[in-house]
Amino acid sequence: MAELLALVGLPPGFAARYPPELSGGQKQRVNLARALAAEPDVIICDEVISALDSIVAQRILTLLGELQEKTGVAIIFITHDISVAARLSDRVVVIHGGRIVDSGPAAQVLRPPCHPYTQRLIDAVPSFRAGWIDEVRPGTGPGIGEREGLSGSA
C-alpha cells in the first residue's frame, strides 16, 4: 500500500485516512492508487478532473502522464474538454449523439477540416489574451493588461 501511495505522490499515512479527510485531488490520487493495485493494462478515467480546481487538475494530469511512463498502463481518458484530450492523448475519438464522428491521431482529428461537432468542442476552449477584460468592461480607463505590462506591445 505504501508503494502505491508513493507512486501517486502521497505519504504512507494516507492509508489510515477516511474519505472526508481528503481533498478532491487527494481522493483522485487514492483512486488511482487503488486502480493500480490490480496491475491493470488499462485504466479508464471518466471526467477525472471535472470537479477539481485548475491547479489541482493540472497536477492530476501531470501525474497521469508520469504513471503512464512508469507503469506502461494505457489510459482511456473520457472528457468533454477537448484541450485536455489534445494534451494527453495520442489518439482522440469524438462521440456525438452516441456515434463516433471523428477518430484518429490527436493532431489530425483536432485540425480542420473536422466534423462540425469537433469544431464546436475546439471553439469552446477558452483562450486567454491580454486586454480581454477591457472588452468586457470598456471605458474603465487603462486596462488591467496595460497596467500590468501585458498588452503585448514593447
C-alpha positions as CSV (number, residue, x, y, z in Angstrom):
1,M,0.0,0.0,0.0
2,A,2.8,2.4,0.9
3,E,4.4,1.8,-2.6
4,L,1.2,2.6,-4.3
5,L,0.6,5.7,-2.3
6,A,4.2,6.8,-3.1
7,L,3.6,6.1,-6.8
8,V,0.7,8.7,-6.7
9,G,2.6,11.2,-4.6
10,L,1.1,10.6,-1.2
11,P,2.8,9.7,2.1
12,P,2.1,6.3,3.7
13,G,0.0,7.9,6.5
14,F,-2.8,8.5,4.0
15,A,-3.7,4.8,4.2
16,A,-5.3,5.5,7.6
17,R,-7.4,8.4,6.5
18,Y,-11.1,8.4,5.7
19,P,-12.5,10.0,2.5
20,P,-14.0,13.1,4.3
21,E,-10.4,13.8,5.5
22,L,-9.1,14.1,1.9
23,S,-9.2,16.9,-0.6
24,G,-10.6,16.3,-4.1
25,G,-7.1,15.9,-5.5
26,Q,-6.1,13.5,-2.8
27,K,-9.2,11.4,-3.4
28,Q,-8.3,11.2,-7.1
29,R,-4.7,10.1,-6.2
30,V,-6.1,7.5,-3.8
31,N,-8.4,6.3,-6.6
32,L,-5.5,6.0,-9.0
33,A,-3.5,4.0,-6.4
34,R,-6.5,1.7,-5.9
35,A,-6.8,1.2,-9.7
36,L,-3.0,0.5,-10.0
37,A,-3.2,-2.1,-7.2
38,A,-4.7,-4.6,-9.7
39,E,-1.8,-4.1,-12.0
40,P,-4.1,-3.3,-15.0
41,D,-3.2,-2.9,-18.6
42,V,-5.8,-0.2,-19.0
43,I,-7.2,2.5,-16.7
44,I,-10.4,4.3,-17.6
45,C,-10.6,7.9,-16.3
46,D,-14.1,9.3,-16.7
47,E,-14.1,13.0,-16.1
48,V,-11.3,12.5,-13.6
49,I,-10.5,16.3,-13.3
50,S,-14.0,17.8,-13.7
51,A,-14.6,18.5,-10.0
52,L,-11.1,19.9,-9.4
53,D,-9.8,23.4,-9.5
54,S,-7.4,24.2,-12.3
55,I,-4.2,23.9,-10.3
56,V,-5.1,20.5,-8.8
57,A,-6.4,19.3,-12.2
58,Q,-3.0,20.2,-13.8
59,R,-1.2,18.2,-11.1
60,I,-3.5,15.2,-11.7
61,L,-2.9,15.4,-15.5
62,T,0.8,15.5,-14.9
63,L,0.5,12.5,-12.5
64,L,-1.4,10.5,-15.1
65,G,1.4,11.1,-17.6
66,E,4.0,10.1,-15.1
67,L,2.1,7.0,-14.2
68,Q,1.8,6.0,-17.8
69,E,5.5,6.4,-18.3
70,K,6.4,4.5,-15.1
71,T,3.9,1.6,-15.3
72,G,3.2,1.4,-19.1
73,V,-0.6,1.4,-18.3
74,A,-2.8,2.6,-21.1
75,I,-5.2,5.3,-20.1
76,I,-8.6,5.9,-21.7
77,F,-9.5,9.4,-20.8
78,I,-13.1,10.5,-21.1
79,T,-13.6,14.2,-21.1
80,H,-15.8,17.0,-22.5
81,D,-12.7,19.2,-22.5
82,I,-11.1,18.8,-25.9
83,S,-8.0,20.8,-24.8
84,V,-7.3,18.1,-22.2
85,A,-7.7,15.4,-24.8
86,A,-5.3,17.2,-27.1
87,R,-2.7,17.5,-24.4
88,L,-2.9,13.9,-23.1
89,S,-3.8,11.7,-26.0
90,D,-2.1,10.0,-28.8
91,R,-5.5,9.2,-30.4
92,V,-8.8,11.0,-30.0
93,V,-12.3,9.7,-30.6
94,V,-15.1,12.3,-30.7
95,I,-18.6,11.0,-30.0
96,H,-21.8,13.0,-30.6
97,G,-25.3,11.6,-30.2
98,G,-23.9,8.1,-29.4
99,R,-21.9,7.9,-32.7
100,I,-18.3,8.4,-33.5
101,V,-17.9,11.5,-35.6
102,D,-14.1,11.8,-35.6
103,S,-11.4,9.4,-34.8
104,G,-7.6,9.2,-35.3
105,P,-4.3,10.7,-34.2
106,A,-5.0,13.8,-32.0
107,A,-3.1,16.2,-34.3
108,Q,-5.2,15.0,-37.2
109,V,-8.6,15.0,-35.5
110,L,-8.2,18.4,-33.9
111,R,-7.1,20.2,-37.1
112,P,-9.6,21.4,-39.7
113,P,-11.3,20.1,-41.6
114,C,-13.1,18.2,-38.9
115,H,-16.7,17.3,-38.0
116,P,-18.8,20.3,-37.0
117,Y,-19.3,18.9,-33.5
118,T,-15.5,18.5,-33.1
119,Q,-15.1,22.1,-34.3
120,R,-17.6,23.3,-31.7
121,L,-15.6,21.5,-29.0
122,I,-12.5,23.2,-30.2
123,D,-14.2,26.6,-30.3
124,A,-15.4,26.1,-26.7
125,V,-11.9,26.0,-25.3
126,P,-11.3,29.4,-23.6
127,S,-8.4,31.5,-24.9
128,F,-6.7,33.9,-22.6
129,R,-5.2,37.0,-24.0
130,A,-4.1,40.3,-22.7
131,G,-6.7,43.0,-22.6
132,W,-9.7,40.7,-22.6
133,I,-11.1,42.4,-19.5
134,D,-11.2,45.7,-21.4
135,E,-13.5,44.1,-23.9
136,V,-15.9,43.1,-21.1
137,R,-15.6,46.4,-19.2
138,P,-15.0,49.1,-21.8
139,G,-14.4,52.7,-20.8
140,T,-12.9,52.0,-17.4
141,G,-9.5,53.6,-18.1
142,P,-6.2,51.8,-18.7
143,G,-6.9,48.1,-18.9
144,I,-5.5,45.6,-16.5
145,G,-3.4,44.2,-19.2
146,E,-1.9,47.6,-19.9
147,R,-1.3,48.4,-16.2
148,E,0.4,45.1,-15.7
149,G,2.5,45.5,-18.8
150,L,0.7,42.6,-20.6
151,S,-0.7,44.4,-23.6
152,G,1.8,42.8,-25.9
153,S,3.5,46.0,-27.0
154,A,7.1,46.5,-26.1
